[in-house]
Amino acid sequence: MLLVDSVLLISILLVSFSIRLGYWYFPESDLIWVIYGAPVIASVIFVRFGLYRAVIRYIGFKALWAIVQAVSLYALVWGAIGFMVAVEGIPRSVIFINWILSLLAIGGLRVVARWLLTREGGLKSSAQSDGSCKKVLVYGAGDAGIQLVSALSHSSEYNPVGFIDDSNELQGNQIRGLNIYSVNSIESVINKLKVDEVLIAMPSASRTKRLDIINTLEPYPVLVRMLPGVAELAEGKVSIGDLREVSIKDLLGRESVEANKDLLGKNITNKVVVVTGAGGSIGSELCRQIVFLKPKALILYEMSELALYSIEKELSNIGMHSLDIYPILGSVNNKTRMTNVFKRFGVDTIYHAAAYKHVPMVEFNNTEGVDNNIFGTLNCAQVAIDTGVETFVLISTDKAVRPTNTMGATKRSAELVLQALAARQSATKFTMVRFGNVLGSSGSVIPLFKQQIKAGGPVTVTDVNMIRYFMTIPESVELVIQAGAMGLGGDVFVLDMGKYKGVSVN
């Protein structure tokens, strides 16, 4: 770059004199050193302003402003030296012409180089030529969308071909050379531009708005990705890695449920709490939330050594040094083991999450399902009564309602067992909580659906018109804790899943 700039600056000076004098000018005597020495003056100034540290491919307005400053200073210094050295002097217009032409040449050279090195100039990369570069539409022509297109412009994987935006004021205009289309023209745009993916760049949009966008895009054969939320973009970093596939959480037809803070700590704060099945997806989330509610002690009761080790290690790393956490290996079918543990620690509250949850597995191994889900719950409840436990909360399921499979029947039987025990005594308060599919839980149908969709189908559902209700693990656990605090004995709580969001198969 330094060599090219030197040649340009000498050539520009010769052209400047030629324009001023009206004929092709070649320097003589003292002006030879003034003209051919110009690169020496310029190089010192250009290096000082960082013109040779900028990566041309990513050059921006800040670098262009540095070029304007550097070239202006160079023109002034060269003119001053020329007046002092040249015997006959230098026409003042030559200094002005030299400044203008130097700005155009030095700045223009870098802009052209950037244009050639990036796909913005129309020079297709090999990825674009062989079709492996994906054509993408950016949904949202706001700041996040513009930053995203800027990041994509340096990617060999994605080729942004346009924007989609709801704003009537923006539609029909262009940003960074890309047209902004209306939402109503999505189908024609996708077909015309042969779009492979739609990237939703609206991090501030509400869950309802994102759901509406996803529903709008659902009929079209494009992959939909989303930009993270505002909190994750606080530093203004937008990269290809920030894009994520649409999560099942984005498809919830409602906002997350707000917790009642007054109820959360009622059965936990300053109490000894046991979580059975503590290594499972629901049990582990219960443990995570319980530790922040400051119990006197937390007992992790789990029959899987690996699951118990994992959750105990995770909770230890949280840094709650004032909290005693006891990892206990044991089965809910071992009544003696539970009795010894509950007496030893003086348990106040039990969250019974230990159960077999996979419908096909329980159906195939129905005797184990009955033994664990029914008799395991009975054992745990009887030990709770015998050892003076105050509160017992059962994690149940919506499949317990008019059950049509073994798993649902065992959970309904477990509820009936607890209700019978609640009617016979009042020392231990029994509460049952039902909810639907918990996103990300070990018993959730979502991982199976995702695997089936990636494999091209079919998606196996019980019935085409079947309605499934979904919750996230954190909000379901919060509601379990609150329900346990509200129960009076023998209560069955059914969590409100909000607006229906089902799975439909065409």
C-alpha positions as CSV (number, residue, x, y, z in Angstrom):
1,M,0.0,0.0,0.0
2,L,2.9,2.3,0.8
3,L,4.4,1.7,-2.6
4,V,1.1,2.2,-4.4
5,D,0.4,5.4,-2.5
6,S,3.9,6.8,-3.3
7,V,3.4,6.2,-7.1
8,L,-0.1,7.8,-6.8
9,L,1.1,10.9,-5.0
10,I,3.9,11.6,-7.5
11,S,1.5,11.1,-10.4
12,I,-1.1,13.3,-8.8
13,L,1.4,16.1,-8.4
14,L,2.4,15.9,-12.0
15,V,-1.3,16.0,-13.0
16,S,-1.9,18.9,-10.7
17,F,0.8,21.0,-12.3
18,S,-0.4,20.0,-15.8
19,I,-4.0,21.0,-15.0
20,R,-2.8,24.4,-13.6
21,L,-0.4,25.2,-16.5
22,G,-2.4,23.8,-19.3
23,Y,0.2,21.4,-20.7
24,W,2.0,18.2,-19.7
25,Y,4.4,19.3,-17.0
26,F,7.7,17.6,-16.1
27,P,9.7,19.1,-13.1
28,E,13.0,20.8,-13.5
29,S,15.7,21.9,-11.1
30,D,14.5,22.4,-7.5
31,L,10.9,21.2,-8.1
32,I,12.2,17.7,-8.8
33,W,13.0,17.2,-5.1
34,V,9.7,18.8,-4.1
35,I,7.6,16.4,-6.2
36,Y,9.6,13.2,-5.9
37,G,10.1,13.8,-2.2
38,A,6.3,14.0,-1.6
39,P,6.0,10.3,-0.6
40,V,8.5,10.8,2.2
41,I,6.3,13.6,3.7
42,A,3.1,11.6,3.2
43,S,4.4,8.3,4.6
44,V,5.3,9.9,7.9
45,I,1.8,11.4,8.2
46,F,0.0,8.4,6.9
47,V,1.7,6.0,9.3
48,R,1.0,8.4,12.1
49,F,-2.8,8.4,11.3
50,G,-2.8,4.6,11.0
51,L,-3.6,4.3,7.3
52,Y,-1.5,1.2,7.0
53,R,-3.0,-0.5,10.1
54,A,-6.6,-0.6,8.7
55,V,-7.7,-4.0,7.2
56,I,-9.0,-3.0,3.8
57,R,-11.7,-5.6,3.7
58,Y,-13.3,-4.2,6.8
59,I,-12.5,-0.5,6.3
60,G,-15.3,1.8,7.5
61,F,-16.2,5.5,8.0
62,K,-13.8,5.9,10.8
63,A,-10.9,4.8,8.6
64,L,-12.1,7.1,5.8
65,W,-12.2,10.1,8.1
66,A,-8.6,9.3,9.1
67,I,-7.7,9.3,5.4
68,V,-9.3,12.8,5.0
69,Q,-7.4,14.1,8.0
70,A,-4.1,12.6,6.9
71,V,-4.3,13.7,3.2
72,S,-5.3,17.2,4.3
73,L,-2.4,17.5,6.6
74,Y,-0.1,16.1,3.9
75,A,-1.3,18.6,1.3
76,L,-0.7,21.6,3.7
77,V,2.8,20.4,4.8
78,W,3.8,19.7,1.2
79,G,2.6,23.1,0.1
80,A,4.5,24.9,2.9
81,I,7.7,23.0,2.1
82,G,7.2,23.7,-1.6
83,F,6.9,27.4,-1.0
84,M,10.1,27.4,1.0
85,V,12.2,25.2,-1.4
86,A,11.0,26.2,-4.8
87,V,12.8,29.3,-6.2
88,E,9.9,30.4,-8.4
89,G,7.3,29.2,-5.9
90,I,4.3,27.0,-6.4
91,P,0.9,28.1,-7.7
92,R,-1.6,28.0,-4.8
93,S,-4.2,26.3,-7.0
94,V,-1.7,23.4,-7.4
95,I,-1.9,22.8,-3.7
96,F,-5.7,22.8,-3.8
97,I,-5.8,20.5,-6.9
98,N,-3.3,18.2,-5.3
99,W,-5.4,18.0,-2.1
100,I,-8.6,17.1,-4.0
101,L,-7.0,14.5,-6.3
102,S,-5.1,13.0,-3.4
103,L,-8.3,12.6,-1.4
104,L,-10.0,10.9,-4.3
105,A,-7.1,8.6,-5.2
106,I,-6.0,7.6,-1.7
107,G,-9.6,7.2,-0.4
108,G,-11.0,5.8,-3.6
109,L,-8.3,3.2,-3.9
110,R,-9.2,1.7,-0.5
111,V,-12.9,1.9,-1.3
112,V,-12.4,0.1,-4.6
113,A,-10.2,-2.5,-2.9
114,R,-12.9,-3.1,-0.2
115,W,-15.5,-3.4,-3.0
116,L,-13.5,-6.0,-4.8
117,L,-12.6,-8.0,-1.6
118,T,-16.1,-8.2,-0.4
119,R,-19.3,-9.6,-2.0
120,E,-20.9,-6.1,-1.7
121,G,-19.2,-5.2,-4.9
122,G,-20.9,-7.9,-6.8
123,L,-17.8,-10.1,-7.1
124,K,-19.3,-13.5,-6.3
125,S,-17.2,-15.9,-4.1
126,S,-16.7,-19.5,-5.0
127,A,-19.3,-20.3,-2.4
128,Q,-21.9,-18.2,-4.2
129,S,-21.0,-19.5,-7.6
130,D,-21.4,-23.2,-6.7
131,G,-24.7,-22.5,-4.8
132,S,-23.4,-23.4,-1.3
133,C,-23.9,-19.8,-0.2
134,K,-27.4,-19.5,1.3
135,K,-29.7,-16.7,0.2
136,V,-31.3,-15.1,3.3
137,L,-34.0,-12.5,3.9
138,V,-33.6,-10.4,7.1
139,Y,-36.9,-9.8,8.8
140,G,-36.6,-6.4,10.5
141,A,-34.9,-3.4,8.9
142,G,-34.0,-1.7,12.2
143,D,-30.6,-1.3,13.9
144,A,-30.3,-5.0,14.7
145,G,-31.2,-6.0,11.1
146,I,-28.7,-3.5,9.6
147,Q,-25.9,-4.8,12.0
148,L,-26.8,-8.3,11.0
149,V,-26.5,-7.6,7.3
150,S,-23.2,-5.9,7.9
151,A,-21.9,-9.0,9.7
152,L,-23.3,-11.2,6.9
153,S,-21.6,-9.2,4.2
154,H,-18.3,-10.7,5.4
155,S,-19.6,-14.3,5.5
156,S,-19.0,-16.9,2.9
157,E,-22.0,-18.9,4.2
158,Y,-24.8,-16.3,3.8
159,N,-25.8,-13.9,1.1
160,P,-28.4,-11.3,2.2
161,V,-30.8,-10.6,-0.6
162,G,-33.3,-8.2,1.0
163,F,-35.3,-7.0,4.1
164,I,-38.8,-7.7,5.3
165,D,-40.4,-5.0,7.5
166,D,-43.8,-4.1,8.8
167,S,-43.2,-0.3,8.5
168,N,-44.9,1.3,5.6
169,E,-42.4,4.1,5.7
170,L,-39.5,1.8,5.0
171,Q,-41.1,-0.5,2.4
172,G,-39.9,0.2,-1.1
173,N,-36.7,1.8,0.1
174,Q,-33.2,0.4,0.2
175,I,-30.6,-0.2,3.0
176,R,-27.1,-1.2,2.1
177,G,-28.3,-1.8,-1.5
178,L,-31.0,-4.2,-0.4
179,N,-34.7,-3.7,-1.1
180,I,-37.1,-3.5,1.8
181,Y,-40.2,-5.6,1.1
182,S,-43.6,-5.7,2.8
183,V,-44.9,-8.6,4.8
184,N,-47.7,-9.2,2.3
185,S,-45.1,-9.9,-0.4
186,I,-43.2,-12.6,1.5
187,E,-44.3,-15.5,-0.7
188,S,-43.4,-13.8,-4.0
189,V,-40.1,-12.5,-2.6
190,I,-39.1,-16.0,-1.4
191,N,-40.0,-17.6,-4.8
192,K,-38.4,-14.8,-6.8
193,L,-35.1,-14.5,-4.9
194,K,-35.0,-18.3,-4.2
195,V,-34.6,-17.6,-0.4
196,D,-33.1,-20.4,1.7
197,E,-33.4,-18.9,5.1
198,V,-35.2,-16.0,6.9
199,L,-33.3,-14.4,9.8
200,I,-35.5,-12.6,12.3
201,A,-33.6,-9.6,13.6
202,M,-36.1,-8.1,16.1
203,P,-34.6,-8.8,19.5
204,S,-36.9,-6.3,21.2
205,A,-40.1,-7.9,19.9
206,S,-42.4,-9.5,22.4
207,R,-43.0,-13.2,22.5
208,T,-46.4,-12.7,20.9
209,K,-44.9,-10.7,18.1
210,R,-42.3,-13.3,17.4
211,L,-44.9,-16.0,17.4
212,D,-46.9,-14.0,14.8
213,I,-43.9,-13.8,12.6
214,I,-43.1,-17.5,12.9
215,N,-46.8,-18.3,12.1
216,T,-46.5,-16.0,9.0
217,L,-43.4,-17.8,7.8
218,E,-44.6,-21.3,8.7
219,P,-46.1,-22.2,5.2
220,Y,-42.9,-21.5,3.3
221,P,-40.0,-24.0,2.8
222,V,-37.4,-21.8,4.5
223,L,-35.3,-22.3,7.6
224,V,-36.1,-19.6,10.2
225,R,-33.4,-18.3,12.6
226,M,-33.6,-15.6,15.3
227,L,-31.3,-13.0,16.7
228,P,-30.9,-13.2,20.5
229,G,-32.6,-10.8,22.9
230,V,-31.6,-7.2,23.8
231,A,-29.7,-8.3,26.9
232,E,-27.4,-10.4,24.8
233,L,-26.9,-7.6,22.3
234,A,-26.0,-5.0,25.0
235,E,-22.5,-4.7,23.7
236,G,-23.6,-4.3,20.1
237,K,-22.0,-7.5,19.0
238,V,-23.8,-9.1,16.1
239,S,-22.2,-12.1,14.4
240,I,-23.3,-15.2,12.5
241,G,-22.8,-17.2,15.8
242,D,-25.5,-15.1,17.5
243,L,-28.1,-16.6,15.2
244,R,-30.1,-19.5,16.6
245,E,-32.7,-21.8,15.2
246,V,-36.3,-21.0,16.4
247,S,-36.6,-22.6,19.8
248,I,-39.7,-24.4,20.9
249,K,-39.9,-21.8,23.6
250,D,-40.5,-19.2,20.9
251,L,-43.6,-21.1,19.9
252,L,-45.3,-20.8,23.3
253,G,-48.5,-18.9,22.7
254,R,-48.1,-16.8,25.8
255,E,-45.6,-14.9,28.0
256,S,-43.8,-16.8,30.8
257,V,-45.8,-17.0,34.1
258,E,-44.8,-14.5,36.7
259,A,-44.0,-16.1,40.1
260,N,-45.7,-15.0,43.4
261,K,-42.6,-14.2,45.5
262,D,-44.6,-14.5,48.8
263,L,-45.4,-18.1,48.1
264,L,-41.9,-19.3,46.9
265,G,-40.2,-19.4,50.3
266,K,-43.1,-20.5,52.5
267,N,-42.2,-24.2,52.6
268,I,-38.5,-23.8,51.9
269,T,-36.8,-20.9,53.7
270,N,-35.1,-22.1,56.9
271,K,-36.5,-25.6,56.4
272,V,-35.0,-29.0,55.6
273,V,-36.0,-29.9,52.1
274,V,-35.8,-33.3,50.3
275,V,-36.1,-33.6,46.5
276,T,-36.6,-37.2,45.3
277,G,-35.4,-37.8,41.8
278,A,-33.1,-34.9,42.3
279,G,-31.0,-35.8,39.3
280,G,-33.8,-35.7,36.8
281,S,-34.8,-32.7,34.6
282,I,-37.6,-31.5,36.9
283,G,-35.9,-32.6,40.1
284,S,-32.6,-30.8,39.2
285,E,-34.4,-27.6,38.4
286,L,-36.3,-27.8,41.7
287,C,-32.9,-28.0,43.4
288,R,-31.5,-25.0,41.5
289,Q,-34.4,-22.8,42.5
290,I,-34.6,-24.2,46.1
291,V,-31.0,-23.3,46.9
292,F,-31.7,-19.6,46.2
293,L,-34.7,-19.7,48.6
294,K,-32.3,-20.3,51.5
295,P,-33.4,-23.6,53.1
296,K,-31.7,-24.9,56.2
297,A,-30.5,-28.0,54.3
298,L,-31.2,-29.6,50.9
299,I,-31.2,-33.4,50.6
300,L,-30.7,-34.7,47.0
301,Y,-32.3,-38.2,46.9
302,E,-31.6,-40.0,43.7
303,M,-30.9,-43.7,42.7
304,S,-28.7,-42.8,39.7
305,E,-25.1,-42.2,40.8
306,L,-24.2,-40.2,37.7
307,A,-27.3,-38.0,37.9
308,L,-26.7,-37.4,41.6
309,Y,-23.0,-36.5,41.1
310,S,-23.9,-34.1,38.3
311,I,-26.5,-32.1,40.2
312,E,-24.5,-32.1,43.4
313,K,-21.4,-30.8,41.5
314,E,-23.5,-28.1,39.8
315,L,-25.1,-26.9,43.1
316,S,-21.7,-26.8,44.8
317,N,-20.4,-24.5,42.1
318,I,-23.2,-22.0,42.6
319,G,-21.4,-20.9,45.8
320,M,-24.1,-21.2,48.4
321,H,-21.5,-21.9,51.1
322,S,-23.9,-21.3,54.0
323,L,-26.2,-24.1,52.7
324,D,-25.7,-27.8,53.6
325,I,-26.3,-30.0,50.6
326,Y,-26.5,-33.8,51.1
327,P,-26.3,-36.1,48.1
328,I,-28.1,-39.4,49.1
329,L,-28.1,-42.5,46.9
330,G,-31.3,-44.4,47.3
331,S,-34.5,-45.7,45.8
332,V,-38.1,-44.6,46.7
333,N,-38.8,-48.3,46.9
334,N,-36.3,-48.7,49.8
335,K,-38.6,-47.7,52.7
336,T,-35.9,-48.3,55.4
337,R,-33.4,-46.1,53.6
338,M,-35.9,-43.2,53.4
339,T,-36.9,-43.6,57.0
340,N,-33.4,-43.4,58.2
341,V,-32.6,-40.3,56.0
342,F,-35.8,-38.4,57.0
343,K,-35.3,-39.1,60.7
344,R,-31.6,-38.2,60.6
345,F,-32.1,-34.8,59.0
346,G,-35.5,-33.9,60.4
347,V,-37.2,-33.2,57.0
348,D,-39.8,-30.5,56.8
349,T,-40.7,-30.5,53.0
350,I,-40.6,-33.2,50.3
351,Y,-40.8,-32.6,46.6
352,H,-41.5,-36.0,45.1
353,A,-40.2,-35.9,41.5
354,A,-38.9,-39.5,41.3
355,A,-41.0,-41.4,38.7
356,Y,-40.8,-43.2,35.3
357,K,-42.2,-40.7,32.8
358,H,-41.6,-42.0,29.3
359,V,-45.0,-43.4,28.1
360,P,-43.6,-46.1,25.7
361,M,-41.0,-47.3,28.3
362,V,-43.6,-47.5,31.1
363,E,-46.0,-49.2,28.7
364,F,-43.4,-51.9,27.8
365,N,-42.2,-52.2,31.5
366,N,-45.6,-51.7,33.2
367,T,-44.7,-53.7,36.3
368,E,-41.7,-51.5,37.0
369,G,-43.8,-48.4,36.3
370,V,-46.4,-49.5,38.8
371,D,-43.8,-50.4,41.4
372,N,-41.9,-47.1,41.1
373,N,-44.7,-44.6,40.4
374,I,-47.4,-46.1,42.7
375,F,-45.7,-48.1,45.5
376,G,-42.7,-45.8,45.5
377,T,-45.0,-42.8,46.1
378,L,-46.8,-44.8,48.8
379,N,-43.6,-45.6,50.6
380,C,-42.4,-42.0,50.4
381,A,-45.7,-40.7,51.7
382,Q,-45.9,-43.2,54.6
383,V,-42.4,-42.4,55.7
384,A,-43.3,-38.7,55.5
385,I,-46.2,-39.3,57.9
386,D,-44.2,-41.5,60.2
387,T,-41.3,-39.0,60.5
388,G,-43.5,-35.9,60.9
389,V,-42.9,-34.2,57.5
390,E,-45.0,-31.0,57.2
391,T,-45.5,-30.8,53.4
392,F,-45.4,-33.4,50.6
393,V,-45.7,-32.2,47.0
394,L,-46.2,-34.8,44.2
395,I,-45.1,-33.9,40.7
396,S,-47.9,-35.3,38.6
397,T,-49.0,-35.1,34.9
398,D,-51.9,-34.1,32.8
399,K,-51.9,-37.7,31.5
400,A,-53.4,-38.6,34.9
401,V,-56.7,-37.1,33.6
402,R,-58.8,-40.0,32.2
403,P,-55.6,-42.0,31.6
404,T,-55.2,-44.1,28.4
405,N,-51.8,-45.4,29.1
406,T,-49.9,-47.1,32.0
407,M,-47.8,-44.1,32.9
408,G,-50.9,-41.8,33.2
409,A,-52.7,-44.6,35.2
410,T,-49.8,-45.0,37.6
411,K,-49.6,-41.2,38.2
412,R,-53.4,-41.0,38.8
413,S,-53.1,-43.9,41.2
414,A,-50.4,-42.1,43.0
415,E,-52.7,-39.1,43.4
416,L,-55.5,-41.3,44.8
417,V,-53.0,-42.8,47.3
418,L,-52.0,-39.3,48.6
419,Q,-55.6,-38.2,48.7
420,A,-56.5,-41.3,50.7
421,L,-53.6,-40.6,53.1
422,A,-54.6,-36.9,53.4
423,A,-58.1,-37.9,54.4
424,R,-56.8,-40.2,57.2
425,Q,-54.5,-37.7,58.9
426,S,-53.6,-33.9,59.0
427,A,-50.1,-33.9,60.2
428,T,-48.6,-34.1,56.7
429,K,-50.1,-31.9,54.1
430,F,-50.3,-33.6,50.7
431,T,-50.4,-31.6,47.5
432,M,-50.4,-32.8,43.8
433,V,-49.4,-30.7,40.9
434,R,-50.3,-31.5,37.2
435,F,-48.8,-30.0,34.1
436,G,-48.3,-30.8,30.5
437,N,-45.2,-31.2,28.4
438,V,-42.2,-29.5,30.1
439,L,-39.8,-28.2,27.4
440,G,-36.5,-29.9,27.8
441,S,-37.5,-32.4,30.4
442,S,-36.5,-36.0,30.1
443,G,-40.1,-37.0,29.6
444,S,-40.9,-34.3,27.0
445,V,-42.0,-35.3,23.6
446,I,-40.2,-32.3,22.0
447,P,-36.8,-34.0,21.5
448,L,-38.5,-36.8,19.6
449,F,-40.5,-34.4,17.4
450,K,-37.3,-32.4,16.6
451,Q,-35.5,-35.6,15.6
452,Q,-38.4,-36.7,13.5
453,I,-38.6,-33.3,11.7
454,K,-34.9,-33.3,11.0
455,A,-35.2,-36.8,9.5
456,G,-37.9,-35.5,7.2
457,G,-40.9,-37.0,9.1
458,P,-43.3,-38.4,9.8
459,V,-44.1,-36.7,13.1
460,T,-45.8,-39.3,15.3
461,V,-48.6,-37.9,17.4
462,T,-51.4,-39.9,19.0
463,D,-54.1,-38.1,16.9
464,V,-54.1,-35.5,14.2
465,N,-56.3,-33.2,16.4
466,M,-54.4,-33.9,19.6
467,I,-53.7,-30.8,21.6
468,R,-50.4,-30.5,23.6
469,Y,-49.7,-27.9,26.2
470,F,-46.2,-26.8,26.9
471,M,-44.3,-25.1,29.8
472,T,-40.6,-24.3,30.4
473,I,-38.9,-26.2,33.2
474,P,-38.1,-23.0,35.3
475,E,-41.7,-21.7,35.2
476,S,-43.2,-25.2,35.9
477,V,-41.0,-25.6,38.9
478,E,-41.8,-22.2,40.2
479,L,-45.5,-23.1,40.0
480,V,-44.9,-26.4,41.7
481,I,-43.3,-24.6,44.6
482,Q,-46.1,-22.1,44.8
483,A,-48.8,-24.8,44.6
484,G,-47.1,-26.6,47.5
485,A,-47.4,-23.5,49.6
486,M,-51.1,-23.0,48.7
487,G,-52.2,-26.6,49.3
488,L,-54.4,-27.4,52.3
489,G,-54.2,-31.2,52.1
490,G,-55.3,-33.5,49.3
491,D,-55.4,-30.7,46.7
492,V,-54.7,-31.4,43.0
493,F,-53.5,-28.3,41.2
494,V,-53.7,-28.1,37.4
495,L,-51.3,-25.5,36.0
496,D,-52.8,-23.0,33.6
497,M,-50.9,-23.4,30.3
498,G,-52.4,-20.2,28.8
499,K,-53.4,-20.0,25.2
500,Y,-53.3,-23.3,23.4
501,K,-50.3,-24.1,21.2
502,G,-50.7,-27.5,19.7
503,V,-49.0,-29.8,17.2
504,S,-50.8,-30.2,14.0
505,V,-50.0,-32.7,11.3
506,N,-51.2,-32.0,7.7
